[in-house]
Amino acid sequence: MREPPPRRWLHVRCLRPYCGREALIDPAARFGAEAGWPAAGLSRRFVCRCGGRAAHVSYGDGKPKPDNPCGWL
């Protein structure tokens, strides 16, 4: 019996100077099918608590770290 593939996480990091907010998001729950997921790289699809609209988006597998400071709306 095979194990299910590791869960993919969307890592979003604010690019506004002096803002260190980042978040791990479950893209399947938020955006549905993989075709609707944001592309990796620069994105203006997210708004940070600080008001920044530019973010760096990347994907990772496995479990999120429990001490992740989520500041995204």
mmCIF file of the N, C-alpha and C atoms, coordinates in Angstrom:
data_MODEL
# 
_entry.id   MODEL 
# 
loop_
_atom_site.group_PDB 
_atom_site.id 
_atom_site.type_symbol 
_atom_site.label_atom_id 
_atom_site.label_alt_id 
_atom_site.label_comp_id 
_atom_site.label_asym_id 
_atom_site.label_entity_id 
_atom_site.label_seq_id 
_atom_site.pdbx_PDB_ins_code 
_atom_site.Cartn_x 
_atom_site.Cartn_y 
_atom_site.Cartn_z 
_atom_site.occupancy 
_atom_site.B_iso_or_equiv 
_atom_site.pdbx_formal_charge 
_atom_site.auth_seq_id 
_atom_site.auth_comp_id 
_atom_site.auth_asym_id 
_atom_site.auth_atom_id 
_atom_site.pdbx_PDB_model_num 
ATOM 1   N N  . MET A 1 1  ? 0.835  -1.173 0.000   1.00 0.00 ? 1  MET A N  1 
ATOM 2   C CA . MET A 1 1  ? 0.000  0.000  0.000   1.00 0.00 ? 1  MET A CA 1 
ATOM 3   C C  . MET A 1 1  ? 0.892  1.252  0.000   1.00 0.00 ? 1  MET A C  1 
ATOM 4   N N  . ARG A 1 2  ? 0.605  2.175  -0.895  1.00 0.00 ? 2  ARG A N  1 
ATOM 5   C CA . ARG A 1 2  ? 1.400  3.399  -1.013  1.00 0.00 ? 2  ARG A CA 1 
ATOM 6   C C  . ARG A 1 2  ? 0.877  4.477  -0.079  1.00 0.00 ? 2  ARG A C  1 
ATOM 7   N N  . GLU A 1 3  ? 1.807  5.305  0.386   1.00 0.00 ? 3  GLU A N  1 
ATOM 8   C CA . GLU A 1 3  ? 1.429  6.454  1.198   1.00 0.00 ? 3  GLU A CA 1 
ATOM 9   C C  . GLU A 1 3  ? 0.965  7.571  0.280   1.00 0.00 ? 3  GLU A C  1 
ATOM 10  N N  . PRO A 1 4  ? 0.031  8.418  0.762   1.00 0.00 ? 4  PRO A N  1 
ATOM 11  C CA . PRO A 1 4  ? -0.377 9.550  -0.074  1.00 0.00 ? 4  PRO A CA 1 
ATOM 12  C C  . PRO A 1 4  ? 0.791  10.504 -0.261  1.00 0.00 ? 4  PRO A C  1 
ATOM 13  N N  . PRO A 1 5  ? 0.789  11.251 -1.361  1.00 0.00 ? 5  PRO A N  1 
ATOM 14  C CA . PRO A 1 5  ? 1.889  12.203 -1.577  1.00 0.00 ? 5  PRO A CA 1 
ATOM 15  C C  . PRO A 1 5  ? 1.884  13.267 -0.481  1.00 0.00 ? 5  PRO A C  1 
ATOM 16  N N  . PRO A 1 6  ? 3.052  13.859 -0.193  1.00 0.00 ? 6  PRO A N  1 
ATOM 17  C CA . PRO A 1 6  ? 3.092  14.899 0.851   1.00 0.00 ? 6  PRO A CA 1 
ATOM 18  C C  . PRO A 1 6  ? 2.233  16.095 0.452   1.00 0.00 ? 6  PRO A C  1 
ATOM 19  N N  . ARG A 1 7  ? 1.682  16.722 1.436   1.00 0.00 ? 7  ARG A N  1 
ATOM 20  C CA . ARG A 1 7  ? 0.822  17.873 1.209   1.00 0.00 ? 7  ARG A CA 1 
ATOM 21  C C  . ARG A 1 7  ? 1.649  19.052 0.714   1.00 0.00 ? 7  ARG A C  1 
ATOM 22  N N  . ARG A 1 8  ? 1.127  19.789 -0.256  1.00 0.00 ? 8  ARG A N  1 
ATOM 23  C CA . ARG A 1 8  ? 1.822  20.976 -0.772  1.00 0.00 ? 8  ARG A CA 1 
ATOM 24  C C  . ARG A 1 8  ? 1.301  22.202 -0.050  1.00 0.00 ? 8  ARG A C  1 
ATOM 25  N N  . TRP A 1 9  ? 2.219  23.095 0.305   1.00 0.00 ? 9  TRP A N  1 
ATOM 26  C CA . TRP A 1 9  ? 1.887  24.328 1.000   1.00 0.00 ? 9  TRP A CA 1 
ATOM 27  C C  . TRP A 1 9  ? 2.328  25.522 0.176   1.00 0.00 ? 9  TRP A C  1 
ATOM 28  N N  . LEU A 1 10 ? 1.546  26.566 0.231   1.00 0.00 ? 10 LEU A N  1 
ATOM 29  C CA . LEU A 1 10 ? 1.851  27.826 -0.429  1.00 0.00 ? 10 LEU A CA 1 
ATOM 30  C C  . LEU A 1 10 ? 2.512  28.737 0.603   1.00 0.00 ? 10 LEU A C  1 
ATOM 31  N N  . HIS A 1 11 ? 3.730  29.178 0.332   1.00 0.00 ? 11 HIS A N  1 
ATOM 32  C CA . HIS A 1 11 ? 4.454  30.071 1.236   1.00 0.00 ? 11 HIS A CA 1 
ATOM 33  C C  . HIS A 1 11 ? 4.408  31.466 0.630   1.00 0.00 ? 11 HIS A C  1 
ATOM 34  N N  . VAL A 1 12 ? 3.827  32.408 1.366   1.00 0.00 ? 12 VAL A N  1 
ATOM 35  C CA . VAL A 1 12 ? 3.673  33.788 0.902   1.00 0.00 ? 12 VAL A CA 1 
ATOM 36  C C  . VAL A 1 12 ? 4.457  34.693 1.851   1.00 0.00 ? 12 VAL A C  1 
ATOM 37  N N  . ARG A 1 13 ? 5.349  35.512 1.293   1.00 0.00 ? 13 ARG A N  1 
ATOM 38  C CA . ARG A 1 13 ? 6.198  36.404 2.095   1.00 0.00 ? 13 ARG A CA 1 
ATOM 39  C C  . ARG A 1 13 ? 6.054  37.830 1.574   1.00 0.00 ? 13 ARG A C  1 
ATOM 40  N N  . CYS A 1 14 ? 5.736  38.757 2.472   1.00 0.00 ? 14 CYS A N  1 
ATOM 41  C CA . CYS A 1 14 ? 5.565  40.168 2.109   1.00 0.00 ? 14 CYS A CA 1 
ATOM 42  C C  . CYS A 1 14 ? 6.907  40.754 1.672   1.00 0.00 ? 14 CYS A C  1 
ATOM 43  N N  . LEU A 1 15 ? 6.904  41.563 0.615   1.00 0.00 ? 15 LEU A N  1 
ATOM 44  C CA . LEU A 1 15 ? 8.122  42.181 0.106   1.00 0.00 ? 15 LEU A CA 1 
ATOM 45  C C  . LEU A 1 15 ? 8.253  43.653 0.492   1.00 0.00 ? 15 LEU A C  1 
ATOM 46  N N  . ARG A 1 16 ? 7.355  44.159 1.309   1.00 0.00 ? 16 ARG A N  1 
ATOM 47  C CA . ARG A 1 16 ? 7.462  45.554 1.741   1.00 0.00 ? 16 ARG A CA 1 
ATOM 48  C C  . ARG A 1 16 ? 8.647  45.682 2.700   1.00 0.00 ? 16 ARG A C  1 
ATOM 49  N N  . PRO A 1 17 ? 9.472  46.701 2.540   1.00 0.00 ? 17 PRO A N  1 
ATOM 50  C CA . PRO A 1 17 ? 10.631 46.871 3.429   1.00 0.00 ? 17 PRO A CA 1 
ATOM 51  C C  . PRO A 1 17 ? 10.214 46.919 4.900   1.00 0.00 ? 17 PRO A C  1 
ATOM 52  N N  . TYR A 1 18 ? 10.991 46.267 5.735   1.00 0.00 ? 18 TYR A N  1 
ATOM 53  C CA . TYR A 1 18 ? 10.817 46.214 7.186   1.00 0.00 ? 18 TYR A CA 1 
ATOM 54  C C  . TYR A 1 18 ? 9.584  45.437 7.633   1.00 0.00 ? 18 TYR A C  1 
ATOM 55  N N  . CYS A 1 19 ? 8.924  44.732 6.759   1.00 0.00 ? 19 CYS A N  1 
ATOM 56  C CA . CYS A 1 19 ? 7.810  43.861 7.146   1.00 0.00 ? 19 CYS A CA 1 
ATOM 57  C C  . CYS A 1 19 ? 8.317  42.425 7.047   1.00 0.00 ? 19 CYS A C  1 
ATOM 58  N N  . GLY A 1 20 ? 8.209  41.673 8.072   1.00 0.00 ? 20 GLY A N  1 
ATOM 59  C CA . GLY A 1 20 ? 8.706  40.301 8.056   1.00 0.00 ? 20 GLY A CA 1 
ATOM 60  C C  . GLY A 1 20 ? 7.604  39.262 8.014   1.00 0.00 ? 20 GLY A C  1 
ATOM 61  N N  . ARG A 1 21 ? 6.398  39.670 7.681   1.00 0.00 ? 21 ARG A N  1 
ATOM 62  C CA . ARG A 1 21 ? 5.278  38.733 7.727   1.00 0.00 ? 21 ARG A CA 1 
ATOM 63  C C  . ARG A 1 21 ? 5.348  37.731 6.584   1.00 0.00 ? 21 ARG A C  1 
ATOM 64  N N  . GLU A 1 22 ? 4.977  36.513 6.943   1.00 0.00 ? 22 GLU A N  1 
ATOM 65  C CA . GLU A 1 22 ? 4.864  35.445 5.959   1.00 0.00 ? 22 GLU A CA 1 
ATOM 66  C C  . GLU A 1 22 ? 3.782  34.495 6.427   1.00 0.00 ? 22 GLU A C  1 
ATOM 67  N N  . ALA A 1 23 ? 3.293  33.668 5.514   1.00 0.00 ? 23 ALA A N  1 
ATOM 68  C CA . ALA A 1 23 ? 2.228  32.736 5.862   1.00 0.00 ? 23 ALA A CA 1 
ATOM 69  C C  . ALA A 1 23 ? 2.364  31.466 5.046   1.00 0.00 ? 23 ALA A C  1 
ATOM 70  N N  . LEU A 1 24 ? 1.926  30.363 5.633   1.00 0.00 ? 24 LEU A N  1 
ATOM 71  C CA . LEU A 1 24 ? 1.779  29.103 4.925   1.00 0.00 ? 24 LEU A CA 1 
ATOM 72  C C  . LEU A 1 24 ? 0.288  28.865 4.755   1.00 0.00 ? 24 LEU A C  1 
ATOM 73  N N  . ILE A 1 25 ? -0.114 28.631 3.532   1.00 0.00 ? 25 ILE A N  1 
ATOM 74  C CA . ILE A 1 25 ? -1.531 28.490 3.203   1.00 0.00 ? 25 ILE A CA 1 
ATOM 75  C C  . ILE A 1 25 ? -1.734 27.155 2.508   1.00 0.00 ? 25 ILE A C  1 
ATOM 76  N N  . ASP A 1 26 ? -2.845 26.497 2.812   1.00 0.00 ? 26 ASP A N  1 
ATOM 77  C CA . ASP A 1 26 ? -3.218 25.279 2.098   1.00 0.00 ? 26 ASP A CA 1 
ATOM 78  C C  . ASP A 1 26 ? -3.881 25.719 0.788   1.00 0.00 ? 26 ASP A C  1 
ATOM 79  N N  . PRO A 1 27 ? -3.179 25.620 -0.346  1.00 0.00 ? 27 PRO A N  1 
ATOM 80  C CA . PRO A 1 27 ? -3.731 26.173 -1.590  1.00 0.00 ? 27 PRO A CA 1 
ATOM 81  C C  . PRO A 1 27 ? -4.968 25.430 -2.082  1.00 0.00 ? 27 PRO A C  1 
ATOM 82  N N  . ALA A 1 28 ? -5.075 24.133 -1.805  1.00 0.00 ? 28 ALA A N  1 
ATOM 83  C CA . ALA A 1 28 ? -6.243 23.383 -2.264  1.00 0.00 ? 28 ALA A CA 1 
ATOM 84  C C  . ALA A 1 28 ? -7.511 23.871 -1.575  1.00 0.00 ? 28 ALA A C  1 
ATOM 85  N N  . ALA A 1 29 ? -7.411 24.153 -0.282  1.00 0.00 ? 29 ALA A N  1 
ATOM 86  C CA . ALA A 1 29 ? -8.585 24.638 0.455   1.00 0.00 ? 29 ALA A CA 1 
ATOM 87  C C  . ALA A 1 29 ? -8.938 26.072 0.064   1.00 0.00 ? 29 ALA A C  1 
ATOM 88  N N  . ARG A 1 30 ? -7.944 26.875 -0.256  1.00 0.00 ? 30 ARG A N  1 
ATOM 89  C CA . ARG A 1 30 ? -8.157 28.300 -0.540  1.00 0.00 ? 30 ARG A CA 1 
ATOM 90  C C  . ARG A 1 30 ? -8.549 28.567 -1.994  1.00 0.00 ? 30 ARG A C  1 
ATOM 91  N N  . PHE A 1 31 ? -7.888 27.874 -2.935  1.00 0.00 ? 31 PHE A N  1 
ATOM 92  C CA . PHE A 1 31 ? -8.072 28.181 -4.356  1.00 0.00 ? 31 PHE A CA 1 
ATOM 93  C C  . PHE A 1 31 ? -8.689 27.046 -5.172  1.00 0.00 ? 31 PHE A C  1 
ATOM 94  N N  . GLY A 1 32 ? -8.931 25.881 -4.559  1.00 0.00 ? 32 GLY A N  1 
ATOM 95  C CA . GLY A 1 32 ? -9.539 24.764 -5.281  1.00 0.00 ? 32 GLY A CA 1 
ATOM 96  C C  . GLY A 1 32 ? -8.521 23.981 -6.082  1.00 0.00 ? 32 GLY A C  1 
ATOM 97  N N  . ALA A 1 33 ? -8.862 23.659 -7.305  1.00 0.00 ? 33 ALA A N  1 
ATOM 98  C CA . ALA A 1 33 ? -8.012 22.833 -8.165  1.00 0.00 ? 33 ALA A CA 1 
ATOM 99  C C  . ALA A 1 33 ? -6.668 23.505 -8.430  1.00 0.00 ? 33 ALA A C  1 
ATOM 100 N N  . GLU A 1 34 ? -5.664 22.703 -8.697  1.00 0.00 ? 34 GLU A N  1 
ATOM 101 C CA . GLU A 1 34 ? -4.298 23.207 -8.873  1.00 0.00 ? 34 GLU A CA 1 
ATOM 102 C C  . GLU A 1 34 ? -4.185 24.226 -10.005 1.00 0.00 ? 34 GLU A C  1 
ATOM 103 N N  . ALA A 1 35 ? -5.074 24.171 -10.963 1.00 0.00 ? 35 ALA A N  1 
ATOM 104 C CA . ALA A 1 35 ? -5.033 25.120 -12.080 1.00 0.00 ? 35 ALA A CA 1 
ATOM 105 C C  . ALA A 1 35 ? -5.285 26.557 -11.611 1.00 0.00 ? 35 ALA A C  1 
ATOM 106 N N  . GLY A 1 36 ? -5.973 26.751 -10.479 1.00 0.00 ? 36 GLY A N  1 
ATOM 107 C CA . GLY A 1 36 ? -6.274 28.084 -9.980  1.00 0.00 ? 36 GLY A CA 1 
ATOM 108 C C  . GLY A 1 36 ? -5.266 28.616 -8.981  1.00 0.00 ? 36 GLY A C  1 
ATOM 109 N N  . TRP A 1 37 ? -4.228 27.841 -8.673  1.00 0.00 ? 37 TRP A N  1 
ATOM 110 C CA . TRP A 1 37 ? -3.224 28.257 -7.696  1.00 0.00 ? 37 TRP A CA 1 
ATOM 111 C C  . TRP A 1 37 ? -2.350 29.361 -8.280  1.00 0.00 ? 37 TRP A C  1 
ATOM 112 N N  . PRO A 1 38 ? -1.904 30.312 -7.455  1.00 0.00 ? 38 PRO A N  1 
ATOM 113 C CA . PRO A 1 38 ? -1.009 31.363 -7.956  1.00 0.00 ? 38 PRO A CA 1 
ATOM 114 C C  . PRO A 1 38 ? 0.338  30.785 -8.396  1.00 0.00 ? 38 PRO A C  1 
ATOM 115 N N  . ALA A 1 39 ? 0.919  31.384 -9.390  1.00 0.00 ? 39 ALA A N  1 
ATOM 116 C CA . ALA A 1 39 ? 2.230  30.937 -9.878  1.00 0.00 ? 39 ALA A CA 1 
ATOM 117 C C  . ALA A 1 39 ? 3.307  31.332 -8.869  1.00 0.00 ? 39 ALA A C  1 
ATOM 118 N N  . ALA A 1 40 ? 4.368  30.540 -8.812  1.00 0.00 ? 40 ALA A N  1 
ATOM 119 C CA . ALA A 1 40 ? 5.500  30.862 -7.936  1.00 0.00 ? 40 ALA A CA 1 
ATOM 120 C C  . ALA A 1 40 ? 6.203  32.107 -8.467  1.00 0.00 ? 40 ALA A C  1 
ATOM 121 N N  . GLY A 1 41 ? 6.752  32.909 -7.551  1.00 0.00 ? 41 GLY A N  1 
ATOM 122 C CA . GLY A 1 41 ? 7.447  34.132 -7.934  1.00 0.00 ? 41 GLY A CA 1 
ATOM 123 C C  . GLY A 1 41 ? 6.725  35.350 -7.372  1.00 0.00 ? 41 GLY A C  1 
ATOM 124 N N  . LEU A 1 42 ? 6.873  36.486 -8.024  1.00 0.00 ? 42 LEU A N  1 
ATOM 125 C CA . LEU A 1 42 ? 6.251  37.734 -7.590  1.00 0.00 ? 42 LEU A CA 1 
ATOM 126 C C  . LEU A 1 42 ? 4.742  37.676 -7.816  1.00 0.00 ? 42 LEU A C  1 
ATOM 127 N N  . SER A 1 43 ? 3.989  38.087 -6.806  1.00 0.00 ? 43 SER A N  1 
ATOM 128 C CA . SER A 1 43 ? 2.533  38.093 -6.913  1.00 0.00 ? 43 SER A CA 1 
ATOM 129 C C  . SER A 1 43 ? 1.981  39.359 -6.282  1.00 0.00 ? 43 SER A C  1 
ATOM 130 N N  . ARG A 1 44 ? 0.912  39.871 -6.840  1.00 0.00 ? 44 ARG A N  1 
ATOM 131 C CA . ARG A 1 44 ? 0.192  41.002 -6.260  1.00 0.00 ? 44 ARG A CA 1 
ATOM 132 C C  . ARG A 1 44 ? -1.232 40.575 -5.909  1.00 0.00 ? 44 ARG A C  1 
ATOM 133 N N  . ARG A 1 45 ? -1.397 39.279 -5.705  1.00 0.00 ? 45 ARG A N  1 
ATOM 134 C CA . ARG A 1 45 ? -2.703 38.697 -5.429  1.00 0.00 ? 45 ARG A CA 1 
ATOM 135 C C  . ARG A 1 45 ? -3.066 38.729 -3.937  1.00 0.00 ? 45 ARG A C  1 
ATOM 136 N N  . PHE A 1 46 ? -2.101 39.023 -3.076  1.00 0.00 ? 46 PHE A N  1 
ATOM 137 C CA . PHE A 1 46 ? -2.304 38.989 -1.632  1.00 0.00 ? 46 PHE A CA 1 
ATOM 138 C C  . PHE A 1 46 ? -2.104 40.380 -1.046  1.00 0.00 ? 46 PHE A C  1 
ATOM 139 N N  . VAL A 1 47 ? -2.803 40.657 0.059   1.00 0.00 ? 47 VAL A N  1 
ATOM 140 C CA . VAL A 1 47 ? -2.660 41.929 0.772   1.00 0.00 ? 47 VAL A CA 1 
ATOM 141 C C  . VAL A 1 47 ? -2.219 41.605 2.193   1.00 0.00 ? 47 VAL A C  1 
ATOM 142 N N  . CYS A 1 48 ? -1.117 42.209 2.629   1.00 0.00 ? 48 CYS A N  1 
ATOM 143 C CA . CYS A 1 48 ? -0.574 41.996 3.966   1.00 0.00 ? 48 CYS A CA 1 
ATOM 144 C C  . CYS A 1 48 ? -1.246 42.939 4.959   1.00 0.00 ? 48 CYS A C  1 
ATOM 145 N N  . ARG A 1 49 ? -1.137 42.629 6.242   1.00 0.00 ? 49 ARG A N  1 
ATOM 146 C CA . ARG A 1 49 ? -1.660 43.520 7.282   1.00 0.00 ? 49 ARG A CA 1 
ATOM 147 C C  . ARG A 1 49 ? -1.017 44.896 7.235   1.00 0.00 ? 49 ARG A C  1 
ATOM 148 N N  . CYS A 1 50 ? 0.248  44.960 6.808   1.00 0.00 ? 50 CYS A N  1 
ATOM 149 C CA . CYS A 1 50 ? 0.954  46.243 6.748   1.00 0.00 ? 50 CYS A CA 1 
ATOM 150 C C  . CYS A 1 50 ? 0.492  47.085 5.554   1.00 0.00 ? 50 CYS A C  1 
ATOM 151 N N  . GLY A 1 51 ? -0.305 46.510 4.670   1.00 0.00 ? 51 GLY A N  1 
ATOM 152 C CA . GLY A 1 51 ? -0.789 47.225 3.492   1.00 0.00 ? 51 GLY A CA 1 
ATOM 153 C C  . GLY A 1 51 ? -0.015 46.887 2.231   1.00 0.00 ? 51 GLY A C  1 
ATOM 154 N N  . GLY A 1 52 ? 1.057  46.123 2.355   1.00 0.00 ? 52 GLY A N  1 
ATOM 155 C CA . GLY A 1 52 ? 1.851  45.730 1.190   1.00 0.00 ? 52 GLY A CA 1 
ATOM 156 C C  . GLY A 1 52 ? 1.085  44.803 0.259   1.00 0.00 ? 52 GLY A C  1 
ATOM 157 N N  . ARG A 1 53 ? 1.236  45.033 -1.039  1.00 0.00 ? 53 ARG A N  1 
ATOM 158 C CA . ARG A 1 53 ? 0.547  44.200 -2.017  1.00 0.00 ? 53 ARG A CA 1 
ATOM 159 C C  . ARG A 1 53 ? 1.503  43.333 -2.824  1.00 0.00 ? 53 ARG A C  1 
ATOM 160 N N  . ALA A 1 54 ? 2.799  43.527 -2.676  1.00 0.00 ? 54 ALA A N  1 
ATOM 161 C CA . ALA A 1 54 ? 3.772  42.699 -3.393  1.00 0.00 ? 54 ALA A CA 1 
ATOM 162 C C  . ALA A 1 54 ? 4.219  41.579 -2.465  1.00 0.00 ? 54 ALA A C  1 
ATOM 163 N N  . ALA A 1 55 ? 4.225  40.362 -2.992  1.00 0.00 ? 55 ALA A N  1 
ATOM 164 C CA . ALA A 1 55 ? 4.604  39.203 -2.190  1.00 0.00 ? 55 ALA A CA 1 
ATOM 165 C C  . ALA A 1 55 ? 5.407  38.232 -3.044  1.00 0.00 ? 55 ALA A C  1 
ATOM 166 N N  . HIS A 1 56 ? 6.248  37.457 -2.383  1.00 0.00 ? 56 HIS A N  1 
ATOM 167 C CA . HIS A 1 56 ? 6.958  36.375 -3.052  1.00 0.00 ? 56 HIS A CA 1 
ATOM 168 C C  . HIS A 1 56 ? 6.227  35.087 -2.703  1.00 0.00 ? 56 HIS A C  1 
ATOM 169 N N  . VAL A 1 57 ? 5.869  34.316 -3.718  1.00 0.00 ? 57 VAL A N  1 
ATOM 170 C CA . VAL A 1 57 ? 5.113  33.088 -3.550  1.00 0.00 ? 57 VAL A CA 1 
ATOM 171 C C  . VAL A 1 57 ? 5.997  31.908 -3.938  1.00 0.00 ? 57 VAL A C  1 
ATOM 172 N N  . SER A 1 58 ? 6.013  30.879 -3.090  1.00 0.00 ? 58 SER A N  1 
ATOM 173 C CA . SER A 1 58 ? 6.721  29.638 -3.409  1.00 0.00 ? 58 SER A CA 1 
ATOM 174 C C  . SER A 1 58 ? 5.919  28.477 -2.838  1.00 0.00 ? 58 SER A C  1 
ATOM 175 N N  . TYR A 1 59 ? 6.274  27.273 -3.242  1.00 0.00 ? 59 TYR A N  1 
ATOM 176 C CA . TYR A 1 59 ? 5.582  26.074 -2.786  1.00 0.00 ? 59 TYR A CA 1 
ATOM 177 C C  . TYR A 1 59 ? 6.554  25.155 -2.076  1.00 0.00 ? 59 TYR A C  1 
ATOM 178 N N  . GLY A 1 60 ? 6.049  24.419 -1.093  1.00 0.00 ? 60 GLY A N  1 
ATOM 179 C CA . GLY A 1 60 ? 6.862  23.454 -0.368  1.00 0.00 ? 60 GLY A CA 1 
ATOM 180 C C  . GLY A 1 60 ? 6.019  22.253 0.004   1.00 0.00 ? 60 GLY A C  1 
ATOM 181 N N  . ASP A 1 61 ? 6.687  21.140 0.277   1.00 0.00 ? 61 ASP A N  1 
ATOM 182 C CA . ASP A 1 61 ? 6.008  19.914 0.664   1.00 0.00 ? 61 ASP A CA 1 
ATOM 183 C C  . ASP A 1 61 ? 6.257  19.635 2.136   1.00 0.00 ? 61 ASP A C  1 
ATOM 184 N N  . GLY A 1 62 ? 5.410  18.838 2.735   1.00 0.00 ? 62 GLY A N  1 
ATOM 185 C CA . GLY A 1 62 ? 5.609  18.425 4.117   1.00 0.00 ? 62 GLY A CA 1 
ATOM 186 C C  . GLY A 1 62 ? 4.704  19.152 5.077   1.00 0.00 ? 62 GLY A C  1 
ATOM 187 N N  . LYS A 1 63 ? 5.177  19.270 6.331   1.00 0.00 ? 63 LYS A N  1 
ATOM 188 C CA . LYS A 1 63 ? 4.392  19.903 7.384   1.00 0.00 ? 63 LYS A CA 1 
ATOM 189 C C  . LYS A 1 63 ? 4.846  21.348 7.597   1.00 0.00 ? 63 LYS A C  1 
ATOM 190 N N  . PRO A 1 64 ? 3.901  22.250 7.888   1.00 0.00 ? 64 PRO A N  1 
ATOM 191 C CA . PRO A 1 64 ? 4.302  23.623 8.209   1.00 0.00 ? 64 PRO A CA 1 
ATOM 192 C C  . PRO A 1 64 ? 4.911  23.687 9.601   1.00 0.00 ? 64 PRO A C  1 
ATOM 193 N N  . LYS A 1 65 ? 5.754  24.669 9.833   1.00 0.00 ? 65 LYS A N  1 
ATOM 194 C CA . LYS A 1 65 ? 6.320  24.877 11.155  1.00 0.00 ? 65 LYS A CA 1 
ATOM 195 C C  . LYS A 1 65 ? 5.258  25.520 12.045  1.00 0.00 ? 65 LYS A C  1 
ATOM 196 N N  . PRO A 1 66 ? 5.098  25.049 13.281  1.00 0.00 ? 66 PRO A N  1 
ATOM 197 C CA . PRO A 1 66 ? 4.023  25.583 14.122  1.00 0.00 ? 66 PRO A CA 1 
ATOM 198 C C  . PRO A 1 66 ? 4.231  27.024 14.580  1.00 0.00 ? 66 PRO A C  1 
ATOM 199 N N  . ASP A 1 67 ? 5.463  27.538 14.511  1.00 0.00 ? 67 ASP A N  1 
ATOM 200 C CA . ASP A 1 67 ? 5.721  28.911 14.969  1.00 0.00 ? 67 ASP A CA 1 
ATOM 201 C C  . ASP A 1 67 ? 5.675  29.921 13.834  1.00 0.00 ? 67 ASP A C  1 
ATOM 202 N N  . ASN A 1 68 ? 4.965  29.624 12.760  1.00 0.00 ? 68 ASN A N  1 
ATOM 203 C CA . ASN A 1 68 ? 4.880  30.516 11.610  1.00 0.00 ? 68 ASN A CA 1 
ATOM 204 C C  . ASN A 1 68 ? 3.987  31.718 11.932  1.00 0.00 ? 68 ASN A C  1 
ATOM 205 N N  . PRO A 1 69 ? 4.509  32.934 11.893  1.00 0.00 ? 69 PRO A N  1 
ATOM 206 C CA . PRO A 1 69 ? 3.686  34.124 12.194  1.00 0.00 ? 69 PRO A CA 1 
ATOM 207 C C  . PRO A 1 69 ? 2.846  34.516 10.990  1.00 0.00 ? 69 PRO A C  1 
ATOM 208 N N  . CYS A 1 70 ? 1.587  34.197 11.024  1.00 0.00 ? 70 CYS A N  1 
ATOM 209 C CA . CYS A 1 70 ? 0.696  34.476 9.890   1.00 0.00 ? 70 CYS A CA 1 
ATOM 210 C C  . CYS A 1 70 ? 0.132  35.886 10.031  1.00 0.00 ? 70 CYS A C  1 
ATOM 211 N N  . GLY A 1 71 ? 0.478  36.764 9.123   1.00 0.00 ? 71 GLY A N  1 
ATOM 212 C CA . GLY A 1 71 ? -0.022 38.122 9.181   1.00 0.00 ? 71 GLY A CA 1 
ATOM 213 C C  . GLY A 1 71 ? -0.895 38.470 7.984   1.00 0.00 ? 71 GLY A C  1 
ATOM 214 N N  . TRP A 1 72 ? -1.223 37.491 7.160   1.00 0.00 ? 72 TRP A N  1 
ATOM 215 C CA . TRP A 1 72 ? -1.978 37.785 5.939   1.00 0.00 ? 72 TRP A CA 1 
ATOM 216 C C  . TRP A 1 72 ? -3.469 37.740 6.179   1.00 0.00 ? 72 TRP A C  1 
ATOM 217 N N  . LEU A 1 73 ? -4.179 38.550 5.476   1.00 0.00 ? 73 LEU A N  1 
ATOM 218 C CA . LEU A 1 73 ? -5.636 38.586 5.578   1.00 0.00 ? 73 LEU A CA 1 
ATOM 219 C C  . LEU A 1 73 ? -6.248 37.632 4.591   1.00 0.00 ? 73 LEU A C  1 
# 
